Amino acid sequence: MAKANNTSVMFFNLALMLSLLLIISMAEARLIFGGVQVFGKKDQAPACVTVHGVVSGETCFSVTQTFNLTTEFFSAINPNLNCDAIFVGQWLCVSGTVV
């Protein structure tokens, strides 16, 4: 009876270790392939080609006018931009691709 109980504990420990290894390998795969989502789709991130350094007196609107950009594109290519807190020397993307 003790041998049968020992075997079941051994199989339980083996299943637990395999589960842990599976979880670790999945986490490592996310670190290695961070830009790839399930089924091979990539994250849709903007790709900047040209940047502009903000000068004194510029606003988001004036930058869009200077570079002939739509506000939708400008917002998409600069996703973390807060136009209420724009500052001199800040780099803004003015040309690129939005997927």
Jmol script that loads the backbone (N, CA, C; Angstrom):
load data "model"
ATOM      1  N   MET A   1       0.818  -1.198   0.000  1.00  0.00           N
ATOM      2  CA  MET A   1       0.000   0.000   0.000  1.00  0.00           C
ATOM      3  C   MET A   1       0.860   1.259   0.000  1.00  0.00           C
ATOM      4  N   ALA A   2       1.964   1.242   0.741  1.00  0.00           N
ATOM      5  CA  ALA A   2       2.839   2.402   0.817  1.00  0.00           C
ATOM      6  C   ALA A   2       3.499   2.655  -0.521  1.00  0.00           C
ATOM      7  N   LYS A   3       3.798   1.589  -1.273  1.00  0.00           N
ATOM      8  CA  LYS A   3       4.431   1.754  -2.582  1.00  0.00           C
ATOM      9  C   LYS A   3       3.470   2.408  -3.570  1.00  0.00           C
ATOM     10  N   ALA A   4       2.200   2.052  -3.550  1.00  0.00           N
ATOM     11  CA  ALA A   4       1.205   2.655  -4.433  1.00  0.00           C
ATOM     12  C   ALA A   4       1.024   4.129  -4.103  1.00  0.00           C
ATOM     13  N   ASN A   5       1.015   4.466  -2.839  1.00  0.00           N
ATOM     14  CA  ASN A   5       0.871   5.856  -2.414  1.00  0.00           C
ATOM     15  C   ASN A   5       2.103   6.656  -2.824  1.00  0.00           C
ATOM     16  N   ASN A   6       3.266   6.059  -2.708  1.00  0.00           N
ATOM     17  CA  ASN A   6       4.513   6.697  -3.098  1.00  0.00           C
ATOM     18  C   ASN A   6       4.528   6.985  -4.596  1.00  0.00           C
ATOM     19  N   THR A   7       4.004   6.058  -5.389  1.00  0.00           N
ATOM     20  CA  THR A   7       3.953   6.224  -6.840  1.00  0.00           C
ATOM     21  C   THR A   7       3.027   7.370  -7.226  1.00  0.00           C
ATOM     22  N   SER A   8       1.891   7.479  -6.564  1.00  0.00           N
ATOM     23  CA  SER A   8       0.963   8.562  -6.888  1.00  0.00           C
ATOM     24  C   SER A   8       1.552   9.923  -6.511  1.00  0.00           C
ATOM     25  N   VAL A   9       2.280   9.984  -5.414  1.00  0.00           N
ATOM     26  CA  VAL A   9       2.939  11.233  -5.024  1.00  0.00           C
ATOM     27  C   VAL A   9       4.006  11.589  -6.052  1.00  0.00           C
ATOM     28  N   MET A  10       4.734  10.586  -6.533  1.00  0.00           N
ATOM     29  CA  MET A  10       5.773  10.816  -7.532  1.00  0.00           C
ATOM     30  C   MET A  10       5.152  11.341  -8.828  1.00  0.00           C
ATOM     31  N   PHE A  11       4.037  10.773  -9.269  1.00  0.00           N
ATOM     32  CA  PHE A  11       3.366  11.248 -10.480  1.00  0.00           C
ATOM     33  C   PHE A  11       2.794  12.652 -10.291  1.00  0.00           C
ATOM     34  N   PHE A  12       2.282  12.940  -9.108  1.00  0.00           N
ATOM     35  CA  PHE A  12       1.785  14.275  -8.822  1.00  0.00           C
ATOM     36  C   PHE A  12       2.924  15.298  -8.899  1.00  0.00           C
ATOM     37  N   ASN A  13       4.069  14.960  -8.299  1.00  0.00           N
ATOM     38  CA  ASN A  13       5.231  15.848  -8.349  1.00  0.00           C
ATOM     39  C   ASN A  13       5.719  16.038  -9.782  1.00  0.00           C
ATOM     40  N   LEU A  14       5.705  14.976 -10.571  1.00  0.00           N
ATOM     41  CA  LEU A  14       6.114  15.060 -11.966  1.00  0.00           C
ATOM     42  C   LEU A  14       5.172  15.978 -12.743  1.00  0.00           C
ATOM     43  N   ALA A  15       3.873  15.836 -12.537  1.00  0.00           N
ATOM     44  CA  ALA A  15       2.887  16.687 -13.212  1.00  0.00           C
ATOM     45  C   ALA A  15       3.063  18.145 -12.785  1.00  0.00           C
ATOM     46  N   LEU A  16       3.346  18.357 -11.531  1.00  0.00           N
ATOM     47  CA  LEU A  16       3.568  19.706 -11.030  1.00  0.00           C
ATOM     48  C   LEU A  16       4.809  20.328 -11.663  1.00  0.00           C
ATOM     49  N   MET A  17       5.883  19.568 -11.762  1.00  0.00           N
ATOM     50  CA  MET A  17       7.110  20.070 -12.382  1.00  0.00           C
ATOM     51  C   MET A  17       6.905  20.369 -13.860  1.00  0.00           C
ATOM     52  N   LEU A  18       6.191  19.502 -14.582  1.00  0.00           N
ATOM     53  CA  LEU A  18       5.921  19.737 -15.996  1.00  0.00           C
ATOM     54  C   LEU A  18       5.064  20.987 -16.193  1.00  0.00           C
ATOM     55  N   SER A  19       4.099  21.177 -15.321  1.00  0.00           N
ATOM     56  CA  SER A  19       3.275  22.389 -15.403  1.00  0.00           C
ATOM     57  C   SER A  19       4.110  23.635 -15.175  1.00  0.00           C
ATOM     58  N   LEU A  20       4.998  23.584 -14.215  1.00  0.00           N
ATOM     59  CA  LEU A  20       5.872  24.718 -13.933  1.00  0.00           C
ATOM     60  C   LEU A  20       6.782  25.004 -15.121  1.00  0.00           C
ATOM     61  N   LEU A  21       7.352  23.977 -15.722  1.00  0.00           N
ATOM     62  CA  LEU A  21       8.204  24.163 -16.894  1.00  0.00           C
ATOM     63  C   LEU A  21       7.426  24.751 -18.066  1.00  0.00           C
ATOM     64  N   LEU A  22       6.187  24.317 -18.244  1.00  0.00           N
ATOM     65  CA  LEU A  22       5.349  24.849 -19.313  1.00  0.00           C
ATOM     66  C   LEU A  22       5.067  26.332 -19.090  1.00  0.00           C
ATOM     67  N   ILE A  23       4.762  26.712 -17.884  1.00  0.00           N
ATOM     68  CA  ILE A  23       4.492  28.116 -17.565  1.00  0.00           C
ATOM     69  C   ILE A  23       5.740  28.962 -17.787  1.00  0.00           C
ATOM     70  N   ILE A  24       6.886  28.479 -17.352  1.00  0.00           N
ATOM     71  CA  ILE A  24       8.140  29.216 -17.533  1.00  0.00           C
ATOM     72  C   ILE A  24       8.465  29.369 -19.013  1.00  0.00           C
ATOM     73  N   SER A  25       8.294  28.307 -19.787  1.00  0.00           N
ATOM     74  CA  SER A  25       8.604  28.400 -21.219  1.00  0.00           C
ATOM     75  C   SER A  25       7.669  29.369 -21.927  1.00  0.00           C
ATOM     76  N   MET A  26       6.411  29.433 -21.524  1.00  0.00           N
ATOM     77  CA  MET A  26       5.483  30.390 -22.125  1.00  0.00           C
ATOM     78  C   MET A  26       5.893  31.817 -21.776  1.00  0.00           C
ATOM     79  N   ALA A  27       6.315  32.043 -20.543  1.00  0.00           N
ATOM     80  CA  ALA A  27       6.754  33.377 -20.133  1.00  0.00           C
ATOM     81  C   ALA A  27       8.013  33.773 -20.883  1.00  0.00           C
ATOM     82  N   GLU A  28       8.939  32.862 -21.048  1.00  0.00           N
ATOM     83  CA  GLU A  28      10.164  33.152 -21.790  1.00  0.00           C
ATOM     84  C   GLU A  28       9.855  33.453 -23.249  1.00  0.00           C
ATOM     85  N   ALA A  29       8.919  32.757 -23.834  1.00  0.00           N
ATOM     86  CA  ALA A  29       8.553  32.999 -25.233  1.00  0.00           C
ATOM     87  C   ALA A  29       7.982  34.398 -25.390  1.00  0.00           C
ATOM     88  N   ARG A  30       7.242  34.866 -24.416  1.00  0.00           N
ATOM     89  CA  ARG A  30       6.704  36.237 -24.488  1.00  0.00           C
ATOM     90  C   ARG A  30       7.824  37.254 -24.415  1.00  0.00           C
ATOM     91  N   LEU A  31       8.864  36.974 -23.633  1.00  0.00           N
ATOM     92  CA  LEU A  31       9.988  37.894 -23.540  1.00  0.00           C
ATOM     93  C   LEU A  31      10.774  37.920 -24.839  1.00  0.00           C
ATOM     94  N   ILE A  32      10.976  36.748 -25.432  1.00  0.00           N
ATOM     95  CA  ILE A  32      11.758  36.658 -26.664  1.00  0.00           C
ATOM     96  C   ILE A  32      10.977  37.201 -27.846  1.00  0.00           C
ATOM     97  N   PHE A  33       9.720  36.848 -27.940  1.00  0.00           N
ATOM     98  CA  PHE A  33       8.879  37.252 -29.066  1.00  0.00           C
ATOM     99  C   PHE A  33       7.863  38.285 -28.611  1.00  0.00           C
ATOM    100  N   GLY A  34       8.305  39.313 -27.893  1.00  0.00           N
ATOM    101  CA  GLY A  34       7.422  40.306 -27.296  1.00  0.00           C
ATOM    102  C   GLY A  34       6.522  41.030 -28.272  1.00  0.00           C
ATOM    103  N   GLY A  35       6.971  41.246 -29.517  1.00  0.00           N
ATOM    104  CA  GLY A  35       6.159  41.965 -30.481  1.00  0.00           C
ATOM    105  C   GLY A  35       5.150  41.094 -31.193  1.00  0.00           C
ATOM    106  N   VAL A  36       5.179  39.792 -30.953  1.00  0.00           N
ATOM    107  CA  VAL A  36       4.290  38.879 -31.656  1.00  0.00           C
ATOM    108  C   VAL A  36       3.153  38.474 -30.739  1.00  0.00           C
ATOM    109  N   GLN A  37       1.954  38.602 -31.218  1.00  0.00           N
ATOM    110  CA  GLN A  37       0.797  38.186 -30.457  1.00  0.00           C
ATOM    111  C   GLN A  37       0.386  36.791 -30.917  1.00  0.00           C
ATOM    112  N   VAL A  38      -0.661  36.275 -30.316  1.00  0.00           N
ATOM    113  CA  VAL A  38      -1.161  34.959 -30.673  1.00  0.00           C
ATOM    114  C   VAL A  38      -1.493  34.914 -32.163  1.00  0.00           C
ATOM    115  N   PHE A  39      -1.224  33.812 -32.805  1.00  0.00           N
ATOM    116  CA  PHE A  39      -1.460  33.575 -34.225  1.00  0.00           C
ATOM    117  C   PHE A  39      -0.562  34.417 -35.118  1.00  0.00           C
ATOM    118  N   GLY A  40       0.567  34.891 -34.598  1.00  0.00           N
ATOM    119  CA  GLY A  40       1.578  35.544 -35.413  1.00  0.00           C
ATOM    120  C   GLY A  40       1.312  36.986 -35.785  1.00  0.00           C
ATOM    121  N   LYS A  41       0.275  37.613 -35.255  1.00  0.00           N
ATOM    122  CA  LYS A  41       0.029  39.021 -35.573  1.00  0.00           C
ATOM    123  C   LYS A  41       0.973  39.889 -34.767  1.00  0.00           C
ATOM    124  N   LYS A  42       1.543  40.913 -35.402  1.00  0.00           N
ATOM    125  CA  LYS A  42       2.434  41.836 -34.705  1.00  0.00           C
ATOM    126  C   LYS A  42       1.627  42.972 -34.084  1.00  0.00           C
ATOM    127  N   ASP A  43       2.221  43.552 -33.028  1.00  0.00           N
ATOM    128  CA  ASP A  43       1.608  44.747 -32.444  1.00  0.00           C
ATOM    129  C   ASP A  43       1.583  45.850 -33.486  1.00  0.00           C
ATOM    130  N   GLN A  44       0.529  46.623 -33.479  1.00  0.00           N
ATOM    131  CA  GLN A  44       0.418  47.712 -34.430  1.00  0.00           C
ATOM    132  C   GLN A  44       1.002  48.970 -33.810  1.00  0.00           C
ATOM    133  N   ALA A  45       2.290  49.168 -34.036  1.00  0.00           N
ATOM    134  CA  ALA A  45       2.992  50.310 -33.465  1.00  0.00           C
ATOM    135  C   ALA A  45       3.418  51.253 -34.580  1.00  0.00           C
ATOM    136  N   PRO A  46       3.393  52.545 -34.299  1.00  0.00           N
ATOM    137  CA  PRO A  46       3.852  53.502 -35.307  1.00  0.00           C
ATOM    138  C   PRO A  46       5.364  53.398 -35.503  1.00  0.00           C
ATOM    139  N   ALA A  47       5.801  53.701 -36.714  1.00  0.00           N
ATOM    140  CA  ALA A  47       7.230  53.712 -37.029  1.00  0.00           C
ATOM    141  C   ALA A  47       7.583  55.114 -37.495  1.00  0.00           C
ATOM    142  N   CYS A  48       8.422  55.785 -36.727  1.00  0.00           N
ATOM    143  CA  CYS A  48       8.786  57.165 -37.029  1.00  0.00           C
ATOM    144  C   CYS A  48       9.959  57.209 -38.004  1.00  0.00           C
ATOM    145  N   VAL A  49       9.875  58.114 -38.991  1.00  0.00           N
ATOM    146  CA  VAL A  49      10.939  58.295 -39.972  1.00  0.00           C
ATOM    147  C   VAL A  49      11.639  59.635 -39.753  1.00  0.00           C
ATOM    148  N   THR A  50      10.873  60.692 -39.490  1.00  0.00           N
ATOM    149  CA  THR A  50      11.434  62.031 -39.319  1.00  0.00           C
ATOM    150  C   THR A  50      10.902  62.649 -38.028  1.00  0.00           C
ATOM    151  N   VAL A  51      11.800  63.270 -37.260  1.00  0.00           N
ATOM    152  CA  VAL A  51      11.389  63.941 -36.025  1.00  0.00           C
ATOM    153  C   VAL A  51      11.635  65.439 -36.136  1.00  0.00           C
ATOM    154  N   HIS A  52      10.943  66.179 -35.277  1.00  0.00           N
ATOM    155  CA  HIS A  52      11.064  67.639 -35.237  1.00  0.00           C
ATOM    156  C   HIS A  52      11.206  68.048 -33.778  1.00  0.00           C
ATOM    157  N   GLY A  53      12.166  68.911 -33.497  1.00  0.00           N
ATOM    158  CA  GLY A  53      12.331  69.448 -32.150  1.00  0.00           C
ATOM    159  C   GLY A  53      11.477  70.690 -31.989  1.00  0.00           C
ATOM    160  N   VAL A  54      10.634  70.704 -30.973  1.00  0.00           N
ATOM    161  CA  VAL A  54       9.736  71.827 -30.725  1.00  0.00           C
ATOM    162  C   VAL A  54      10.546  73.070 -30.372  1.00  0.00           C
ATOM    163  N   VAL A  55      10.172  74.191 -30.985  1.00  0.00           N
ATOM    164  CA  VAL A  55      10.807  75.481 -30.678  1.00  0.00           C
ATOM    165  C   VAL A  55       9.809  76.367 -29.942  1.00  0.00           C
ATOM    166  N   SER A  56      10.293  77.435 -29.388  1.00  0.00           N
ATOM    167  CA  SER A  56       9.464  78.342 -28.602  1.00  0.00           C
ATOM    168  C   SER A  56       8.270  78.847 -29.413  1.00  0.00           C
ATOM    169  N   GLY A  57       7.100  78.798 -28.821  1.00  0.00           N
ATOM    170  CA  GLY A  57       5.886  79.300 -29.450  1.00  0.00           C
ATOM    171  C   GLY A  57       5.112  78.264 -30.244  1.00  0.00           C
ATOM    172  N   GLU A  58       5.680  77.077 -30.444  1.00  0.00           N
ATOM    173  CA  GLU A  58       4.958  76.059 -31.220  1.00  0.00           C
ATOM    174  C   GLU A  58       3.927  75.341 -30.369  1.00  0.00           C
ATOM    175  N   THR A  59       2.885  74.904 -31.047  1.00  0.00           N
ATOM    176  CA  THR A  59       1.842  74.083 -30.435  1.00  0.00           C
ATOM    177  C   THR A  59       1.667  72.847 -31.314  1.00  0.00           C
ATOM    178  N   CYS A  60       0.890  71.908 -30.844  1.00  0.00           N
ATOM    179  CA  CYS A  60       0.602  70.722 -31.666  1.00  0.00           C
ATOM    180  C   CYS A  60      -0.050  71.152 -32.979  1.00  0.00           C
ATOM    181  N   PHE A  61      -0.962  72.103 -32.885  1.00  0.00           N
ATOM    182  CA  PHE A  61      -1.655  72.568 -34.086  1.00  0.00           C
ATOM    183  C   PHE A  61      -0.685  73.203 -35.073  1.00  0.00           C
ATOM    184  N   SER A  62       0.230  74.041 -34.584  1.00  0.00           N
ATOM    185  CA  SER A  62       1.169  74.688 -35.501  1.00  0.00           C
ATOM    186  C   SER A  62       2.120  73.679 -36.148  1.00  0.00           C
ATOM    187  N   VAL A  63       2.480  72.636 -35.418  1.00  0.00           N
ATOM    188  CA  VAL A  63       3.341  71.591 -36.000  1.00  0.00           C
ATOM    189  C   VAL A  63       2.588  70.848 -37.102  1.00  0.00           C
ATOM    190  N   THR A  64       1.326  70.538 -36.858  1.00  0.00           N
ATOM    191  CA  THR A  64       0.545  69.852 -37.902  1.00  0.00           C
ATOM    192  C   THR A  64       0.398  70.728 -39.139  1.00  0.00           C
ATOM    193  N   GLN A  65       0.247  72.035 -38.936  1.00  0.00           N
ATOM    194  CA  GLN A  65       0.138  72.947 -40.068  1.00  0.00           C
ATOM    195  C   GLN A  65       1.462  73.075 -40.819  1.00  0.00           C
ATOM    196  N   THR A  66       2.568  73.177 -40.090  1.00  0.00           N
ATOM    197  CA  THR A  66       3.890  73.328 -40.703  1.00  0.00           C
ATOM    198  C   THR A  66       4.246  72.120 -41.564  1.00  0.00           C
ATOM    199  N   PHE A  67       3.940  70.928 -41.080  1.00  0.00           N
ATOM    200  CA  PHE A  67       4.318  69.711 -41.794  1.00  0.00           C
ATOM    201  C   PHE A  67       3.161  69.110 -42.588  1.00  0.00           C
ATOM    202  N   ASN A  68       2.050  69.845 -42.694  1.00  0.00           N
ATOM    203  CA  ASN A  68       0.887  69.436 -43.470  1.00  0.00           C
ATOM    204  C   ASN A  68       0.387  68.040 -43.062  1.00  0.00           C
ATOM    205  N   LEU A  69       0.147  67.888 -41.758  1.00  0.00           N
ATOM    206  CA  LEU A  69      -0.304  66.615 -41.206  1.00  0.00           C
ATOM    207  C   LEU A  69      -1.751  66.721 -40.764  1.00  0.00           C
ATOM    208  N   THR A  70      -2.459  65.632 -40.837  1.00  0.00           N
ATOM    209  CA  THR A  70      -3.802  65.610 -40.256  1.00  0.00           C
ATOM    210  C   THR A  70      -3.658  65.382 -38.757  1.00  0.00           C
ATOM    211  N   THR A  71      -4.615  65.840 -37.997  1.00  0.00           N
ATOM    212  CA  THR A  71      -4.537  65.650 -36.549  1.00  0.00           C
ATOM    213  C   THR A  71      -4.622  64.162 -36.193  1.00  0.00           C
ATOM    214  N   GLU A  72      -5.364  63.380 -36.986  1.00  0.00           N
ATOM    215  CA  GLU A  72      -5.480  61.941 -36.735  1.00  0.00           C
ATOM    216  C   GLU A  72      -4.122  61.257 -36.896  1.00  0.00           C
ATOM    217  N   PHE A  73      -3.409  61.590 -37.991  1.00  0.00           N
ATOM    218  CA  PHE A  73      -2.100  60.987 -38.227  1.00  0.00           C
ATOM    219  C   PHE A  73      -1.113  61.445 -37.161  1.00  0.00           C
ATOM    220  N   PHE A  74      -1.115  62.727 -36.845  1.00  0.00           N
ATOM    221  CA  PHE A  74      -0.192  63.279 -35.859  1.00  0.00           C
ATOM    222  C   PHE A  74      -0.392  62.608 -34.504  1.00  0.00           C
ATOM    223  N   SER A  75      -1.637  62.388 -34.124  1.00  0.00           N
ATOM    224  CA  SER A  75      -1.931  61.709 -32.855  1.00  0.00           C
ATOM    225  C   SER A  75      -1.509  60.249 -32.896  1.00  0.00           C
ATOM    226  N   ALA A  76      -1.716  59.603 -34.039  1.00  0.00           N
ATOM    227  CA  ALA A  76      -1.369  58.187 -34.154  1.00  0.00           C
ATOM    228  C   ALA A  76       0.134  57.964 -34.159  1.00  0.00           C
ATOM    229  N   ILE A  77       0.879  58.862 -34.789  1.00  0.00           N
ATOM    230  CA  ILE A  77       2.326  58.700 -34.890  1.00  0.00           C
ATOM    231  C   ILE A  77       3.031  59.144 -33.601  1.00  0.00           C
ATOM    232  N   ASN A  78       2.341  59.919 -32.762  1.00  0.00           N
ATOM    233  CA  ASN A  78       2.848  60.356 -31.453  1.00  0.00           C
ATOM    234  C   ASN A  78       1.851  59.930 -30.374  1.00  0.00           C
ATOM    235  N   PRO A  79       1.721  58.620 -30.108  1.00  0.00           N
ATOM    236  CA  PRO A  79       0.627  58.129 -29.254  1.00  0.00           C
ATOM    237  C   PRO A  79       0.684  58.597 -27.798  1.00  0.00           C
ATOM    238  N   ASN A  80       1.837  58.933 -27.280  1.00  0.00           N
ATOM    239  CA  ASN A  80       1.938  59.333 -25.872  1.00  0.00           C
ATOM    240  C   ASN A  80       2.066  60.842 -25.699  1.00  0.00           C
ATOM    241  N   LEU A  81       1.749  61.584 -26.721  1.00  0.00           N
ATOM    242  CA  LEU A  81       1.893  63.034 -26.691  1.00  0.00           C
ATOM    243  C   LEU A  81       0.744  63.689 -25.934  1.00  0.00           C
ATOM    244  N   ASN A  82       1.097  64.610 -25.057  1.00  0.00           N
ATOM    245  CA  ASN A  82       0.111  65.418 -24.354  1.00  0.00           C
ATOM    246  C   ASN A  82       0.264  66.845 -24.876  1.00  0.00           C
ATOM    247  N   CYS A  83      -0.617  67.262 -25.753  1.00  0.00           N
ATOM    248  CA  CYS A  83      -0.504  68.582 -26.388  1.00  0.00           C
ATOM    249  C   CYS A  83      -0.657  69.725 -25.388  1.00  0.00           C
ATOM    250  N   ASP A  84      -1.235  69.477 -24.219  1.00  0.00           N
ATOM    251  CA  ASP A  84      -1.356  70.520 -23.199  1.00  0.00           C
ATOM    252  C   ASP A  84      -0.038  70.740 -22.462  1.00  0.00           C
ATOM    253  N   ALA A  85       0.917  69.823 -22.635  1.00  0.00           N
ATOM    254  CA  ALA A  85       2.186  69.937 -21.909  1.00  0.00           C
ATOM    255  C   ALA A  85       3.379  69.859 -22.861  1.00  0.00           C
ATOM    256  N   ILE A  86       3.213  70.368 -24.082  1.00  0.00           N
ATOM    257  CA  ILE A  86       4.305  70.362 -25.058  1.00  0.00           C
ATOM    258  C   ILE A  86       5.388  71.336 -24.589  1.00  0.00           C
ATOM    259  N   PHE A  87       6.665  70.996 -24.789  1.00  0.00           N
ATOM    260  CA  PHE A  87       7.742  71.853 -24.296  1.00  0.00           C
ATOM    261  C   PHE A  87       8.850  72.011 -25.336  1.00  0.00           C
ATOM    262  N   VAL A  88       9.608  73.078 -25.209  1.00  0.00           N
ATOM    263  CA  VAL A  88      10.704  73.388 -26.125  1.00  0.00           C
ATOM    264  C   VAL A  88      11.743  72.265 -26.034  1.00  0.00           C
ATOM    265  N   GLY A  89      12.162  71.775 -27.206  1.00  0.00           N
ATOM    266  CA  GLY A  89      13.149  70.701 -27.258  1.00  0.00           C
ATOM    267  C   GLY A  89      12.540  69.317 -27.321  1.00  0.00           C
ATOM    268  N   GLN A  90      11.234  69.215 -27.145  1.00  0.00           N
ATOM    269  CA  GLN A  90      10.569  67.917 -27.212  1.00  0.00           C
ATOM    270  C   GLN A  90      10.607  67.405 -28.648  1.00  0.00           C
ATOM    271  N   TRP A  91      10.922  66.129 -28.815  1.00  0.00           N
ATOM    272  CA  TRP A  91      10.965  65.541 -30.147  1.00  0.00           C
ATOM    273  C   TRP A  91       9.594  65.006 -30.510  1.00  0.00           C
ATOM    274  N   LEU A  92       9.091  65.431 -31.672  1.00  0.00           N
ATOM    275  CA  LEU A  92       7.812  64.962 -32.186  1.00  0.00           C
ATOM    276  C   LEU A  92       8.030  64.268 -33.517  1.00  0.00           C
ATOM    277  N   CYS A  93       7.339  63.178 -33.708  1.00  0.00           N
ATOM    278  CA  CYS A  93       7.437  62.479 -34.988  1.00  0.00           C
ATOM    279  C   CYS A  93       6.536  63.208 -35.990  1.00  0.00           C
ATOM    280  N   VAL A  94       7.091  63.526 -37.154  1.00  0.00           N
ATOM    281  CA  VAL A  94       6.320  64.255 -38.163  1.00  0.00           C
ATOM    282  C   VAL A  94       6.216  63.477 -39.470  1.00  0.00           C
ATOM    283  N   SER A  95       6.872  62.331 -39.548  1.00  0.00           N
ATOM    284  CA  SER A  95       6.798  61.512 -40.759  1.00  0.00           C
ATOM    285  C   SER A  95       7.035  60.063 -40.335  1.00  0.00           C
ATOM    286  N   GLY A  96       6.263  59.158 -40.921  1.00  0.00           N
ATOM    287  CA  GLY A  96       6.408  57.755 -40.603  1.00  0.00           C
ATOM    288  C   GLY A  96       5.215  56.958 -41.062  1.00  0.00           C
ATOM    289  N   THR A  97       5.079  55.785 -40.484  1.00  0.00           N
ATOM    290  CA  THR A  97       3.964  54.920 -40.858  1.00  0.00           C
ATOM    291  C   THR A  97       3.190  54.514 -39.621  1.00  0.00           C
ATOM    292  N   VAL A  98       1.913  54.421 -39.789  1.00  0.00           N
ATOM    293  CA  VAL A  98       1.024  53.937 -38.754  1.00  0.00           C
ATOM    294  C   VAL A  98       0.310  52.739 -39.336  1.00  0.00           C
ATOM    295  N   VAL A  99       0.542  51.573 -38.752  1.00  0.00           N
ATOM    296  CA  VAL A  99      -0.034  50.335 -39.282  1.00  0.00           C
ATOM    297  C   VAL A  99      -1.386  50.089 -38.685  1.00  0.00           C
TER     298      VAL A  99
END
end "model"
wireframe off; spacefill off
backbone 0.3
color backbone group
